[in-house]
Amino acid sequence: MNQNQNTGGAAFLLCRAKNMTLRDYFASHASEEDIQEHTTKVWTDGNEFGAGYFTPTNTREEAKYAYADAMLKAREERT
């Protein structure tokens, strides 16, 4: 993780999950719709067997953190 990245601070102040950031919390609660929305897809040209198709360029975990980053950005804009 980039050291300059906004993590939102601690998710829980008084519990065992001291190292969990708000970014981690948001990522862990991303729904399937959120993951699909934040999955980056690129068009792959078709070959001799058929038409082209979209393929994801990031993993599910990367999509979850892209969602979490969007949540933190929206939170910053609100304040």
C-alpha positions in Angstrom: 0.0 0.0 0.0 1.2 3.5 -0.8 2.3 5.2 2.4 0.6 8.5 1.4 -2.7 6.8 0.8 -5.7 8.0 2.8 -6.8 5.0 4.9 -9.5 6.9 6.9 -7.8 6.2 10.2 -8.7 3.4 12.6 -12.0 1.7 12.1 -12.4 0.7 15.7 -11.0 2.6 18.6 -11.6 0.1 21.4 -11.4 -3.5 20.1 -9.0 -6.2 19.1 -8.9 -5.1 15.4 -6.5 -2.2 16.2 -4.8 -2.5 12.8 -8.0 -2.4 10.8 -8.4 0.9 9.0 -11.6 2.4 7.8 -10.4 1.6 4.2 -10.1 -2.1 5.2 -13.5 -2.0 6.8 -15.1 -0.5 3.7 -13.3 -3.0 1.5 -14.5 -5.9 3.6 -18.1 -4.8 3.3 -18.2 -4.3 -0.5 -21.2 -6.1 -2.0 -21.0 -8.1 -5.2 -22.6 -5.1 -7.0 -19.9 -2.8 -5.6 -17.2 -5.2 -6.8 -18.7 -5.5 -10.3 -19.0 -1.7 -10.5 -15.3 -1.2 -9.5 -13.9 -3.9 -11.6 -11.9 -2.5 -14.5 -12.6 -4.3 -17.7 -11.0 -4.0 -21.1 -12.3 -5.1 -24.5 -10.5 -8.1 -26.0 -10.8 -8.5 -29.7 -12.3 -11.7 -31.0 -10.3 -14.4 -32.6 -11.2 -17.0 -35.3 -13.5 -18.8 -32.8 -15.8 -15.9 -31.9 -16.6 -12.3 -31.0 -14.6 -10.2 -28.6 -15.4 -9.9 -24.9 -14.6 -7.9 -21.8 -11.9 -9.2 -19.4 -11.2 -7.9 -15.9 -7.8 -6.3 -15.4 -7.9 -6.2 -11.7 -8.7 -8.8 -9.0 -11.7 -8.9 -6.8 -9.6 -7.6 -3.9 -8.4 -4.7 -6.0 -12.0 -3.9 -6.9 -12.9 -4.0 -3.2 -10.2 -1.5 -2.4 -11.2 0.7 -5.4 -14.7 0.7 -3.8 -13.3 1.6 -0.4 -11.2 4.4 -2.0 -14.4 5.8 -3.6 -16.1 5.7 -0.2 -13.3 7.6 1.5 -13.2 10.2 -1.3 -17.0 10.7 -0.9 -16.5 11.0 2.9 -13.8 13.7 2.4 -15.9 15.6 0.0 -18.8 15.7 2.5 -16.7 17.4 5.2 
